[in-house]
Amino acid sequence: MSKSIDPRPCPIDICSVTGLPVIQKKHWKNVQISPSFSVSFRMIGDRILRIDSWGHGANVDLKKVLALRNQVLNEYPGPGINVVELGDYSLVTGFPSHAFRREIRHYFEQRSDRCLGFIAFNAPWKIRTLFKLGFKLGRLP
């Protein structure tokens, strides 16, 4: 009898909050987007995408970030699976440009079928204020 091989990567950890396995492939970790900005992606279970970013957020190449995000979601959990995104902004400095904010809003409006929700945490006061204002005006960010 032949063994079946599980195509899913081995968990690197167990989430202390949910008890779900945490998956992170090597090419999802510490990816330099620009000389002053990097990002890492992890999947918690099959439905939570954790994004850790650090560096100066004013001149980020959004196309690179979104391409990597799409690559991660296509690799695991796979095409067509909806996820909740958790974004840690504790190590982000600077303020995203109006063009960046407009592009990211447009991106998520066009792909709302993949993102069930977005939770940002540990954001610096400028980014926190941006999110609060977006909620009050009825559009993010």
FENQUI-V871106 format. One record per run of one state. SS is the DSSP state (2 for helix, 1 for strand, 0 for the rest). FROM is the first residue (numbers start at 1). TO is the last residue. If there is no record, write none. Layout:
# FENQUI-V871106
SS:FROM:TO
SS:FROM:TO
This chain:
# FENQUI-V871106
0:1:12
1:13:14
0:15:20
1:21:23
0:24:25
2:26:28
0:29:30
1:31:34
0:35:36
1:37:44
0:45:47
1:48:56
0:57:61
2:62:75
0:76:82
1:83:93
0:94:97
2:98:110
0:111:114
1:115:121
0:122:124
2:125:137
0:138:141
